[in-house]
């Protein structure tokens, strides 16, 4: 595929055809080939439609090829295994080795007298040669040169796998979408099922992360889910011819003659791109299940010069066996579509072309054929669901499709679209005028391109795969800034099974992910919500998925929105504080399915911003079905069981694993099942927890930061199970080019302080390190400005010590890419020399567009008739206010100052106010605009002089009038009031109006005074009109009922004790009144001091106005508890008696009765000492007024 050209199929088709389209009424006679591929010139007259090479029965004489008289008779590999036993039948072999294998030993065996080299090293028969094996693809050639001087070459293709613990657990590596381990990939090619294996070939450049000379990469699978990479299948030609896209077929009947009688094999039909020499179709074949390939000696089998349209854009063949005509059919495009037929894949006959509206200039061309311009065409039949009808689907790059029939017209097989598809644009000389307006979208998301279906599928299934990227706006190459440091760029969409279905009276394509993906579901870990009700989204509404965390999963959801619901959907891969999220939602009123990834994470340049939409109807009972797949770098959405499909690449942080389901405007009934999905790489990874590598990325994917701004570097340690902690250091920062704003174990934020470059290093706990250069950018020292990134939009501009200089005729703009906001003071010094007008450009809509306002001084003659004015450019209403006379003096310098506030503009020259205007049509013009620039103009006549002026000291100072604000939330209690004051800037140019959604809950007067009425919620709207703008600010107010709470109180007390009880009033002011319900048991003072009088239960009440709170207190009698004593003791012994007092502050004291003293003694602390006499003693225990008596027997 010629991917250096634009790949926008509908809007930029002229870029796809930049080689030009040469239209002629007759083509020169084509070349004819003998069956073995030796070219000879044609001497016969060829009809207008026959571009054929000789078939297998051609008897043309062929020059005999002299072979080497020595040859390879055996081959042994140590350190790896050949894909098949050695045989003279094969000239190439493949070997796949693990990531730790860094060398192989190759031992050739030779028959005959020969000079042998292995990878350029001299060898002999049976001699071992060791070769170094790099990670990725390697080719080692064994060259045998016989005594007759002829050579024979055998290739050993070796794939050394990368460390799976490293490559498969890096950031943004999709875990169930296939991607090659390393380097760049794009279009899927050669999709075919053969002998128990699915083959996926793909456009591949092994040496970089951006597009380059194309190879065919190769992977195989036994289940359509888990893939094994194999060595590169097709390499570019030695003369530079790249291997562009194509297909594979199973040649079951050996129509090519490549495989021998009764045998079969695989044939690849691909485009060889020869640069300016054009593109041509070639063949390669495999006799060993696709492991190695032989290019057909007779290539090319079809050249662009042989094509009737003589268009060098001639690529991407898709070939299929057509049962009805008993032959091969090929669709090929790159520009206009063509259909060819062949009996043997070598000789091709043109059937129909689709680059014209009529048959003018091409004999027998069907008059009603559609105009179809595309890349990567595909054509396949499908049964219409629940009918016996078969229709043909024309896929146009996987972006659009048409439904129609493949039938004969004027004896030529022609794709005839159903009514409504034929393009009626007569401007055939301008291919860029072609639009795909009459086609259906195959995928409404931007990341899905170059679709191809599998050949030879079992069970007659039709399965399609796409490249999950796009060429639009250079997006695919820009992704290298995001994933390139992890060693890869490119992956593929989910594979979809295709069917046709009647939808709204039309036959439409339905796509569903192949059922094989269900094997990845982790059933035991699924999240299931059945008959759930999603609440209307508010600031306090419940998120039913608040407990879900996941990075790779599948969602099956059925929504039934209730009355009032505007939108329902999901926020996926959400991060903390709402900084990251991918939104998938359904707009109930518009019946539109929407994906939005503006906050998904890292945003590659060229990615589409805003809502990505597709119309899709609710079912008859009001339901909508969504089937969503979320992976580490893509979200794919299937609406209503595949009636519409959208794919959006996203690059969230690894920690962004939250999810939310929401319903705006009302409630929604829902059945939701979420299956975590297993990684297709898990069986390749070791499960080690030791750090294997560390990677760095910035949140913006840029390695530069501007002066005064910040950038954050994040680290990721692989494998994923390893400790993620790193230590940070900065080299080259002695001049404090950056300062550290903050850092932690996984990130560091730097601020640009001084122009220059520093090197930031992250090191793991086991010493593995990675560095990233961070460049601090400032503006060129020649220019004194706080703006940067200047873009010329017309005119000639140069930069020197005087600043930016204009020297041109007509309008010229130099626009800064620095976003300024819409309100500011904009100043510059301009030195005028000659020409018509100088000025400033403001409220620009883009750094690459001149749509905005201009203030200028226009005075070409210097005769007193010059003037200054403000006007719209690139649209709008023209002059704003009146012009004011002003004369320029050549050689003079003027200080220009522009004050921009909403719809009010003030312009000063040398600090003197010249213009003070109001744009009454601001809504029709440019109410907002983030870009400013310089303006210079001169007439375009021969007598007009170039506008020559210099601009310096360019400065923008933002004004904070553009964001009136109010409080977003507030809480009041019934009866309270508060002022809702909008920040309006200058009162002279601003006004506010207030209203409440429910005045019974909270009212608001004309001055913004809010009064809370009763408990509930309401929304306050502040309508602010300022500087010609109107904004509506919302405040959610929650009104609560005031209350009294008791903050401290005892649950129990003892007679005679006192305790302070405290209370707090919330939402009401005044003095709290205290009360007890049983005055005989307790007393409470006005300050809340409670005194217990006698045992019982009381209730204490704290009251303020109509609000009160009670607490219950139990009053107990004091008592003594004996904790240690003996009823019987022995003579002449000592014992320790213990007791504890409750409800008394006095200590416990022990004593004996007077009669007992002759038997024993006891200390006040309870130590009993017995004497020699037997008897019974009386022991007294007391604490304050509490007493207890014990009897103890002495034996």
JOZIQUI-V64216 format. One record per backbone hydrogen bond with DSSP energy under -0.5 kcal/mol. CO is the residue of the C=O (numbers start at 1). NH is the residue of the N-H. Records with the same first field share a line. If there is no record, write none. Layout:
BEGIN
CO: NH + NH
END
This chain:
BEGIN
1: 3
2: 5
7: 9
8: 12
12: 15 + 16
13: 17
15: 18
17: 20
20: 22
21: 23
22: 24
32: 40
33: 54
34: 37
37: 39
38: 34
40: 32
47: 50
49: 51 + 350
51: 348
55: 58
64: 66
71: 111
74: 109
76: 107
78: 105
87: 90
91: 155
93: 157
94: 83
95: 159
97: 161
98: 101
100: 102
102: 133
104: 106 + 131
105: 78
106: 108 + 129
107: 76
108: 126
109: 73 + 74
110: 112
111: 71
112: 114
113: 147
114: 116
115: 145
116: 123
117: 119 + 143
118: 121
121: 118
123: 116
124: 127
127: 108
129: 106
131: 104
132: 134
136: 160
138: 158
139: 141
140: 156
141: 119 + 143
142: 144 + 154
143: 117 + 145
144: 146 + 152
145: 115
146: 149
150: 146
152: 144
154: 142
155: 93 + 157
156: 140 + 158
157: 95
158: 138 + 160
159: 97 + 161
160: 136
162: 164
163: 166 + 167
164: 168
166: 169
167: 170
170: 173
172: 174
175: 680
178: 492
183: 489
184: 205
187: 203
189: 201
191: 455
192: 199
194: 197
197: 194
198: 221
199: 192 + 201
200: 219
201: 189
202: 217
203: 186
204: 215
205: 184 + 208
208: 184
214: 243
215: 204 + 217
216: 233 + 234
217: 202
218: 230
219: 200
220: 228
221: 198
226: 222 + 223
228: 220
230: 218
234: 216
237: 240
241: 237
242: 244 + 273
245: 271 + 316 + 317
246: 190
247: 269
249: 251 + 267
250: 252
251: 254 + 265
254: 257
260: 263
265: 251
266: 286
267: 249
268: 270 + 284
269: 247
270: 282
271: 244 + 273
272: 274 + 280
273: 242
274: 277
275: 278
278: 274
279: 304
280: 272
281: 300 + 301 + 302
282: 270
283: 296
284: 268
285: 294
286: 266
288: 291
294: 285
296: 299
302: 281
303: 306 + 307
304: 307
307: 310
310: 22 + 312
312: 279 + 314
315: 333
318: 331
320: 322 + 329
321: 323
322: 326 + 327
327: 322
328: 342
329: 320
330: 340
331: 318
332: 338
333: 315
335: 374
336: 335
337: 354
338: 332
339: 351 + 352
340: 330
341: 349
342: 328
346: 348
349: 341
352: 339
354: 372
359: 362
362: 365
366: 369
370: 372
372: 337
374: 334
376: 397
378: 395
380: 393
382: 391
383: 500
384: 387
389: 384
391: 382
392: 394 + 404
393: 380 + 395
394: 396 + 402
395: 378 + 397
396: 399 + 400
397: 450
399: 442 + 443
400: 396
401: 440
402: 394
403: 418
404: 392
405: 407 + 416
407: 414
409: 412
412: 409
414: 407 + 416
415: 417
416: 405
418: 421
426: 428
427: 430
429: 431
430: 433
431: 434
436: 439
440: 401
446: 448
449: 467
450: 188
452: 465
455: 193
457: 460
458: 461
461: 463
462: 498
463: 454
464: 496
465: 452
466: 493
467: 449 + 469
469: 448
470: 476
471: 474
472: 475
474: 478
475: 479
477: 480
478: 481
479: 482 + 483 + 484
480: 484
483: 486 + 488
484: 487
487: 183
489: 185
491: 468
495: 514
496: 464
497: 512
499: 510
500: 385
501: 503 + 508
503: 506
506: 503 + 508
508: 501
510: 499
512: 497
514: 517
515: 518
516: 519
517: 520
518: 521
520: 678
521: 523
522: 525
523: 526
527: 674
528: 530
529: 672
532: 534 + 670
533: 535
534: 668
535: 663
538: 541
542: 544
543: 546
545: 548
552: 677
553: 630
554: 675
555: 557 + 628
556: 673
557: 626
558: 671
559: 624
560: 669
562: 565
566: 588 + 589
567: 664
568: 586
569: 662
570: 584
571: 660
572: 582
574: 658
575: 578
576: 579
580: 575
581: 599
582: 572
583: 596
584: 570
585: 594
586: 568 + 588
587: 591 + 592
591: 616
592: 587
593: 614
594: 585
595: 612
596: 583
597: 600
599: 581
602: 604
604: 607
611: 613
612: 595
614: 593
619: 622
622: 561
623: 619
624: 559
625: 640
626: 557
627: 638
628: 555
629: 636
630: 553
633: 650
634: 631
635: 648
636: 629
637: 639 + 646
638: 627
639: 643 + 644
640: 643
642: 511
644: 639
645: 444
646: 637
647: 447
648: 635
651: 602
653: 656
655: 657
657: 550
658: 573 + 574
660: 571
662: 569
663: 537
664: 566 + 567
667: 562
668: 534
669: 560
670: 532
671: 558
672: 529
673: 556
674: 527 + 676
675: 554
676: 522
679: 682
681: 684 + 685
682: 685
689: 723
693: 718
695: 716
697: 714
698: 701
703: 775
705: 777
706: 709 + 752
709: 752
711: 750
712: 699
713: 748
714: 697
716: 695
718: 692 + 693
719: 722
725: 765
727: 763
729: 761
731: 759
733: 736
737: 753 + 754
739: 741 + 751
742: 749
745: 726
746: 715
747: 744
748: 713
749: 741 + 742
750: 711
751: 739
752: 708
756: 776
758: 760 + 774
759: 731
760: 772
761: 729
762: 770
763: 727
764: 767
768: 764
770: 762
772: 760
773: 775
774: 758 + 776
775: 705 + 777
776: 756
777: 707
780: 783
783: 785
784: 954
788: 817 + 818
789: 817
791: 793 + 815
793: 813
794: 813
796: 807
798: 805
800: 803
803: 800
804: 951
805: 798
806: 949
808: 947
810: 938
812: 936
813: 793
814: 934
815: 791
823: 959
824: 826 + 900
825: 827 + 957
826: 898
827: 955
828: 830 + 896
829: 952
830: 832 + 894
831: 950
832: 891
834: 948
836: 859
837: 937
838: 857
839: 935
840: 855
841: 933
842: 853
844: 931
846: 849
850: 852
851: 845
852: 873
853: 842
854: 871
855: 840
856: 869
857: 838 + 859
858: 867
866: 886
867: 858
868: 884
869: 856
870: 880
871: 854
873: 852
878: 872
879: 881
884: 868
888: 890
889: 892
892: 832
894: 830 + 896
895: 910 + 911
896: 828
897: 908
898: 826 + 900
899: 901 + 906
900: 824
901: 904
903: 905 + 919
904: 901
905: 917
906: 899
907: 914 + 915
908: 897
909: 912
911: 913
912: 909
915: 907
917: 905
918: 920
919: 922
921: 924 + 925
930: 820
931: 844
932: 816
933: 841
934: 814
935: 839
936: 812
937: 836 + 837
938: 810
941: 944
946: 948
947: 808 + 949
948: 833 + 834
949: 806
950: 831
951: 804
952: 829
953: 955
954: 786
955: 827
956: 958
957: 825
959: 961 + 962
965: 983
968: 1036
970: 1038
972: 1040
973: 976
976: 1012
978: 980 + 1010
979: 981
980: 982
982: 984
985: 987
986: 989
987: 990
989: 1027
991: 1025
993: 1023
995: 1021
998: 1001 + 1002
1001: 1013 + 1014
1003: 1011
1005: 1008
1008: 980 + 1010
1009: 1005
1010: 978
1011: 1003
1012: 975
1016: 1039
1018: 1020 + 1037
1019: 997
1020: 1022 + 1035
1021: 995 + 1023
1022: 1024 + 1033
1023: 993 + 1025
1024: 1026 + 1031
1025: 991
1026: 1029
1027: 903
1029: 1026
1031: 1024 + 1033
1033: 1022
1035: 1020 + 1037
1036: 970
1037: 1018 + 1039
1038: 972
1039: 1016
1040: 974
1043: 1066
1045: 1047 + 1064
1048: 1062
1051: 1114
1053: 1116
1054: 1057
1057: 1092
1059: 1061 + 1090
1062: 1047 + 1048
1064: 1045
1066: 1043
1073: 1103
1075: 1101
1078: 1081 + 1082
1081: 1093 + 1094
1083: 1091
1085: 1088
1088: 1061 + 1090
1089: 1085
1090: 1059
1091: 1083
1092: 1056
1096: 1115
1098: 1113
1099: 1077
1100: 1111
1101: 1075
1102: 1109
1103: 1073
1104: 1107
1107: 1104
1109: 1102
1111: 1100
1113: 1098 + 1115
1114: 1053 + 1116
1115: 1096
1116: 1055
1119: 1142
1121: 1140
1124: 1138
1127: 1193
1129: 1195
1130: 1133
1133: 1170
1135: 1137 + 1168
1138: 1123 + 1124
1140: 1121
1142: 1119
1149: 1182
1151: 1180
1153: 1157
1154: 1157
1155: 1158
1156: 1159 + 1160
1159: 1171
1161: 1169
1163: 1166
1164: 1150
1166: 1137 + 1168
1167: 1163
1168: 1135
1169: 1161
1171: 1132
1175: 1194
1177: 1192
1178: 1153
1179: 1190
1180: 1151
1181: 1188
1182: 1149
1183: 1186
1186: 1183
1188: 1181
1190: 1179
1192: 1177
1193: 1129 + 1195
1194: 1175
END
